[in-house]
């Protein structure tokens, strides 16, 4: 399509007022064509006089270069923290075997929770030399949003829930504490993080991965999450064992969330490492949701103990011994430590 000089000048005037893209659409040409015409026809544009003028004033936005630098710094810190938390070294200062009691979801404020048993297990840890605590999450119900109505169905108030949580968490020397989905509902300013800040243990939402370094230089990895993805009607420990089979070569893997028990032992044929996969049930033994859905009772253990004897190699079944009852586990740990003169 050909255009007269007058049409081209008009197109340039249009582009000066509304932009090259708009003018190109009106005249059905490519924007490059409009730009060529603009360079050829120096059309003087008439600027409409403004009906009013506003004096310069300050805004509360920081300069863009400062904003960019701040975002760079924020990413650097977040990336550094993420990388450092992929595997956290924990120096064990006790010689000989140790034990970890892995607590399932406590839900300390729920009427269906066996809080008496929960506190007995906590007391057992305090009294047993070399026994530490681990918690896979959901310390309390922590109902929020539309679920806040459920506070009307339990006898514990929100304030009492936090008092119980602090009492329970302060009673145990935690090696690790995972923030579960109920815990994460608190959002920023999480009281669990504040409570754990007074202890030496590792706290993180969703999961923690620890590398225990013993005095004899033996290293044992613990991979604890509130949940590992994957379900199977044939195997309650499927999600945890699936993580092992998908490449997590850790000695102990623990998870909760589903309020059922499951256990598998797997060996990596390439490295020889033996992994213990634990799905840990909850202290919330009477669950309205389970009754409503007709879910079967698969609560076998809610506080298994893994006893680690650092004198053995990764491919030796004596490196990690799993005992489902914490009182039996404490007795076995005490016997091993006395036997070795620890």
C-alpha positions as CSV (number, residue, x, y, z in Angstrom):
1,X,0.0,0.0,0.0
2,X,1.4,3.4,-1.0
3,X,0.9,6.6,1.0
4,X,1.1,10.2,0.0
5,X,3.4,12.6,1.7
6,X,0.5,14.2,3.4
7,X,-0.7,10.9,4.8
8,X,2.7,10.0,6.0
9,X,3.0,13.4,7.8
10,X,-0.4,12.8,9.4
11,X,0.7,9.3,10.5
12,X,3.8,10.9,12.1
13,X,1.7,13.4,13.9
14,X,-0.5,10.6,15.2
15,X,2.5,8.7,16.4
16,X,3.8,11.8,18.2
17,X,0.6,12.1,20.1
18,X,-0.4,8.4,20.7
19,X,2.8,6.4,20.0
20,X,4.2,4.5,17.0
21,X,2.4,1.2,17.8
22,X,-1.0,3.0,17.7
23,X,-0.2,4.8,14.5
24,X,1.0,1.6,12.9
25,X,-2.3,-0.1,13.7
26,X,-4.3,2.8,12.3
27,X,-2.3,2.9,9.1
28,X,-1.9,-0.9,8.9
29,X,1.9,-0.7,8.7
30,X,4.8,-2.1,10.8
31,X,6.0,0.2,13.6
32,X,9.4,0.3,12.0
33,X,7.7,2.1,9.0
34,X,6.3,4.7,11.3
35,X,9.7,5.2,12.9
36,X,11.3,5.7,9.4
37,X,8.6,8.3,8.5
38,X,9.3,10.1,11.8
39,X,13.0,10.4,10.9
40,X,12.1,11.7,7.5
41,X,9.3,14.1,8.3
42,X,10.3,16.4,11.2
43,X,6.7,17.3,12.1
44,X,6.4,19.8,14.8
45,X,4.0,18.7,17.5
46,X,1.7,21.0,19.3
47,X,1.9,20.6,23.1
48,X,-1.4,21.5,24.8
49,X,-1.0,23.9,27.6
50,X,-1.8,22.3,30.9
51,X,-4.8,23.7,32.7
52,X,-3.0,23.4,36.1
53,X,0.5,22.6,37.4
54,X,1.5,20.7,40.5
55,X,4.7,21.5,42.4
56,X,7.2,18.8,43.0
57,X,6.6,16.8,46.2
58,X,8.4,13.9,47.9
59,X,7.1,10.3,47.9
60,X,8.0,7.5,50.3
61,X,9.5,5.2,47.6
62,X,13.2,4.6,47.7
63,X,15.2,5.3,44.6
64,X,15.1,2.4,42.1
65,X,18.9,1.7,42.3
66,X,18.6,1.4,46.1
67,X,15.6,-0.9,45.8
68,X,17.5,-3.2,43.3
69,X,20.5,-3.4,45.6
70,X,18.3,-4.2,48.6
71,X,16.6,-7.0,46.6
72,X,20.0,-8.4,45.6
73,X,21.1,-8.4,49.3
74,X,17.9,-10.1,50.3
75,X,18.4,-12.9,47.8
76,X,22.0,-13.3,48.8
77,X,20.9,-13.8,52.5
78,X,18.1,-16.1,51.6
79,X,20.2,-18.2,49.2
80,X,23.0,-18.4,51.8
81,X,20.5,-19.6,54.5
82,X,18.9,-22.1,52.2
83,X,22.2,-23.7,51.3
84,X,23.5,-23.8,54.9
85,X,20.3,-25.6,56.0
86,X,20.5,-28.3,53.4
87,X,22.6,-30.4,55.8
88,X,23.3,-29.0,59.3
89,X,26.3,-30.4,61.2
90,X,25.6,-31.2,64.8
91,X,28.5,-32.1,67.0
92,X,27.7,-34.8,69.5
93,X,29.8,-34.3,72.7
94,X,28.9,-37.7,74.3
95,X,31.0,-40.8,73.6
96,X,29.3,-44.1,72.8
97,X,25.7,-44.8,71.7
98,X,23.0,-42.2,71.8
99,X,19.3,-42.4,71.2
100,X,16.7,-40.2,69.5
101,X,13.0,-40.4,70.6
102,X,11.0,-39.2,67.6
103,X,7.7,-37.7,68.8
104,X,4.8,-37.9,66.5
105,X,2.3,-35.0,66.1
106,X,1.6,-33.9,69.8
107,X,-1.5,-31.7,69.3
108,X,-1.2,-30.9,73.0
109,X,-4.4,-28.9,73.1
110,X,-6.8,-31.4,71.6
111,X,-9.3,-33.3,73.8
112,X,-8.4,-36.5,72.0
113,X,-4.7,-36.3,72.8
114,X,-3.2,-38.6,75.4
115,X,-1.2,-35.7,77.0
116,X,-0.4,-37.9,80.1
117,X,1.5,-40.3,77.9
118,X,3.1,-37.5,76.0
119,X,4.5,-35.9,79.2
120,X,5.7,-39.4,80.5
121,X,7.7,-39.8,77.3
122,X,9.1,-36.2,77.8
123,X,10.1,-37.1,81.4
124,X,11.8,-40.3,80.2
125,X,14.1,-38.3,78.0
126,X,15.1,-36.1,80.9
127,X,16.0,-39.1,83.0
128,X,17.8,-41.1,80.4
129,X,21.5,-40.4,79.7
130,X,22.2,-40.0,76.0
131,X,18.6,-39.8,74.9
132,X,17.5,-36.8,72.9
133,X,14.1,-35.7,71.5
134,X,13.0,-35.1,68.0
135,X,9.6,-33.8,66.9
136,X,8.0,-34.1,63.5
137,X,5.6,-31.2,64.0
138,X,2.0,-30.1,64.8
139,X,2.7,-29.3,68.4
140,X,-0.9,-28.0,68.7
141,X,-4.1,-27.6,66.7
142,X,-3.5,-23.9,66.3
143,X,-6.8,-23.4,64.5
144,X,-6.9,-20.3,62.3
145,X,-9.2,-18.7,59.7
146,X,-12.4,-20.6,59.1
147,X,-11.0,-23.4,61.2
148,X,-11.1,-21.2,64.3
149,X,-14.7,-22.4,64.8
150,X,-13.1,-25.7,66.0
151,X,-12.0,-24.0,69.2
152,X,-15.6,-24.2,70.1
153,X,-15.4,-28.0,69.9
154,X,-12.4,-28.3,72.3
155,X,-12.1,-27.4,75.9
156,X,-8.7,-25.7,75.6
157,X,-8.6,-22.0,74.7
158,X,-6.1,-20.6,72.2
159,X,-4.2,-18.9,75.1
160,X,-4.1,-22.2,77.0
161,X,-2.8,-24.0,73.9
162,X,0.3,-21.8,73.8
163,X,0.9,-22.3,77.5
164,X,0.7,-26.1,77.1
165,X,3.0,-25.9,74.0
166,X,5.6,-24.0,75.9
167,X,5.4,-26.3,78.9
168,X,5.9,-29.4,76.7
169,X,8.6,-28.0,74.5
170,X,10.6,-26.7,77.5
171,X,10.5,-30.2,79.1
172,X,12.7,-31.8,76.5
173,X,16.2,-31.3,75.2
174,X,15.3,-31.2,71.5
175,X,17.8,-32.3,68.9
176,X,15.3,-31.2,66.2
177,X,11.9,-29.7,66.0
178,X,9.9,-29.5,62.7
179,X,7.1,-27.0,62.2
180,X,4.2,-28.9,60.8
181,X,1.3,-27.6,58.7
182,X,-0.7,-26.6,61.9
183,X,2.3,-24.9,63.3
184,X,3.0,-22.9,60.1
185,X,-0.5,-21.4,60.2
186,X,0.8,-19.0,62.8
187,X,2.8,-17.2,60.1
188,X,5.5,-14.7,60.9
189,X,6.5,-14.1,64.5
190,X,6.1,-17.9,65.2
191,X,6.2,-18.5,69.0
192,X,7.7,-21.9,68.4
193,X,10.8,-20.3,66.9
194,X,11.1,-18.1,69.9
195,X,10.7,-21.0,72.3
196,X,13.3,-23.1,70.4
197,X,15.6,-20.1,70.4
198,X,16.3,-20.9,74.1
199,X,17.6,-24.4,73.2
200,X,20.5,-25.7,71.2
201,X,18.3,-27.8,68.9
202,X,17.5,-27.1,65.2
203,X,14.1,-25.7,64.3
204,X,12.7,-25.3,60.9
205,X,9.3,-25.4,59.2
206,X,8.5,-28.5,57.1
207,X,11.8,-30.3,57.6
208,X,15.4,-30.5,58.9
209,X,18.3,-32.5,57.8
210,X,21.1,-33.1,60.3
211,X,24.6,-34.6,60.1
212,X,25.5,-35.9,63.5
213,X,29.3,-35.9,64.0
214,X,30.4,-38.2,66.9
215,X,33.6,-37.9,68.8
216,X,35.1,-40.8,66.9
217,X,34.4,-38.9,63.6
218,X,31.6,-41.1,62.6
219,X,28.8,-39.2,60.8
220,X,25.1,-40.2,60.8
221,X,22.4,-38.3,58.9
222,X,18.9,-37.6,60.2
223,X,16.3,-36.4,57.7
224,X,13.1,-35.4,59.5
225,X,10.1,-33.8,57.8
226,X,6.5,-33.2,58.8
227,X,5.7,-35.2,55.6
228,X,7.3,-36.9,52.7
229,X,5.3,-36.9,49.5
230,X,3.6,-40.2,48.4
231,X,0.8,-42.5,49.7
232,X,0.1,-46.1,49.3
233,X,-2.9,-48.2,50.6
234,X,-0.4,-51.1,51.0
235,X,2.4,-49.4,52.9
236,X,1.9,-46.6,55.5
237,X,5.6,-45.8,55.3
238,X,5.5,-45.4,51.5
239,X,6.2,-41.7,51.3
240,X,9.3,-41.9,53.6
241,X,10.7,-45.1,52.0
242,X,10.0,-43.5,48.5
243,X,12.3,-40.7,49.5
244,X,15.1,-43.2,50.2
245,X,14.5,-44.9,46.9
246,X,14.5,-41.6,45.1
247,X,18.0,-40.7,46.4
248,X,17.9,-39.5,50.0
249,X,20.8,-41.7,51.4
250,X,20.3,-40.8,55.0
251,X,20.5,-43.2,58.0
252,X,17.2,-42.2,59.6
253,X,14.2,-40.6,57.9
254,X,11.2,-39.6,60.0
255,X,7.8,-38.0,59.3
256,X,4.3,-37.7,60.8
257,X,1.3,-35.7,59.5
258,X,-1.0,-38.7,58.6
259,X,-1.4,-40.0,62.2
260,X,-0.5,-43.6,61.2
261,X,2.5,-45.7,61.9
262,X,4.8,-47.4,59.4
263,X,8.4,-48.6,59.2
264,X,10.7,-49.9,56.5
265,X,14.4,-50.7,56.3
266,X,16.2,-50.2,53.0
267,X,19.7,-50.8,51.8
268,X,21.4,-48.9,49.0
269,X,23.2,-51.5,46.9
270,X,25.7,-49.0,45.6
271,X,26.9,-47.4,48.9
272,X,25.7,-50.1,51.3
273,X,24.1,-47.5,53.6
274,X,21.1,-48.8,55.5
275,X,18.2,-46.4,55.9
276,X,15.4,-46.6,58.5
277,X,12.2,-45.0,57.2
278,X,9.7,-44.1,59.9
279,X,6.1,-42.8,59.6
280,X,5.2,-41.8,63.2
281,X,1.6,-41.7,64.5
282,X,0.1,-39.0,66.7
283,X,-0.6,-38.6,70.4
284,X,-4.0,-37.4,69.1
285,X,-5.6,-40.9,69.5
286,X,-9.3,-39.9,69.3
287,X,-9.7,-37.9,66.1
288,X,-13.0,-36.4,65.0
289,X,-11.8,-36.2,61.4
290,X,-10.8,-39.9,61.3
291,X,-14.2,-40.9,62.8
292,X,-16.0,-38.7,60.2
293,X,-14.1,-40.2,57.3
294,X,-14.1,-43.8,58.7
295,X,-10.3,-44.0,58.6
296,X,-8.8,-47.2,60.1
297,X,-6.8,-47.1,63.3
298,X,-3.2,-47.6,62.3
299,X,-1.6,-46.1,65.3
300,X,1.1,-48.6,66.4
301,X,3.7,-46.2,67.8
302,X,4.0,-42.5,68.4
303,X,7.5,-42.2,69.9
304,X,9.9,-44.7,68.4
305,X,13.6,-44.6,69.5
306,X,16.5,-44.9,67.1
307,X,19.6,-45.9,68.9
308,X,22.8,-45.0,67.1
309,X,26.1,-46.8,67.9
310,X,28.9,-44.9,66.2
311,X,31.4,-47.7,66.4
312,X,29.7,-49.5,63.4
313,X,29.9,-48.8,59.6
314,X,27.0,-47.7,57.4
315,X,26.4,-51.2,56.1
316,X,26.2,-52.7,59.6
317,X,22.7,-53.3,61.0
318,X,24.0,-52.5,64.5
319,X,24.7,-48.9,63.5
320,X,21.0,-48.0,64.0
321,X,18.5,-50.0,66.0
322,X,14.9,-49.0,66.0
323,X,12.7,-49.8,69.0
324,X,9.0,-48.8,68.8
325,X,8.4,-48.4,72.6
326,X,10.3,-45.5,74.1
327,X,10.6,-47.2,77.6
328,X,12.1,-50.3,76.0
329,X,14.4,-48.1,73.9
330,X,15.6,-46.2,76.9
331,X,16.4,-49.4,78.7
332,X,18.3,-50.8,75.7
333,X,20.3,-47.5,75.3
334,X,21.2,-47.5,79.0
335,X,22.3,-51.1,78.8
336,X,24.5,-50.3,75.7
337,X,26.1,-47.3,77.3
338,X,26.8,-49.2,80.6
339,X,28.2,-52.1,78.6
340,X,30.6,-49.9,76.8
341,X,31.6,-48.1,80.0
342,X,30.0,-44.8,79.0
